Amino acid sequence: MPPKVTSWRKSTHSSSLGNCVEVGRTRGGVAVRDSKDPGGGTLVFSGPEWRAFLARIRDRAHEGI
């Protein structure tokens, strides 16, 4: 069963072509989906998992990857 998300949002830096990742809050964390295929699948993260995911992205950005 897909998580219940009240509203999805995407970055203001997203292109108008719809090639975006959308993020929405769930009761226990955060859900992520592809804006081109919103029914195609959703990644669900707990709050701690989401924070760790973002921290790793920031770390990799500083590494130049």
N, C-alpha and C positions, 0 to 999 in steps of 0.2 A: 504494500500500500504506500503510495507517495506521501511524503510529509505534508502537513498542512502549513501552507505559507500564505500569510495575509496579503502580502504584496511583494512583487519582484522588482529589483532595480538593477541598473547597469551603469557603468561609468559614463560620465559626461565626455570622456575622451573616446568613446566608442564610435565606430564608423556608422554611417547611415545605411550601409549595406546589410546590416543585421548580423554581422559576424561578431557576436558578442557573447560574453559570459554574463549571466544574470545571477544575482545573489538575493536570497530571501531569508528572513528569520523564521525559525521553527520554534516550537515550544522548548526544545532542549538544546538548540544550537543554530546552525546555519545550513542552508541548502544551496546548491549550485547547479545550474543547468545551462544548456546551449540555447541561445535565443532563436537560432534557426530551426530547432527541433525541440520545443518545450515539452512535448510529450515523450521524447525519446529516452529519457533517463535523468536521474537526479543523483548527485553526490550529496550525502548528508554527513555533516561534521558535528560533533559535540562542541561545546564552547572551548574546552581545552585543546581539542584537536584543531579547531579553526585557528586559534592563536598560534599554535605550533606551526601550522601550515603557512600562515602569513609571515612568521618569523623566518622560516626557511627560505621563503621567496626573497625577503629582504636581504638575508645573508648571501644568497646566490647573486643578487643584483650587485652587491658590494664586491663580490669576487669577479664580476665582469662576465658572468655566464648568463 
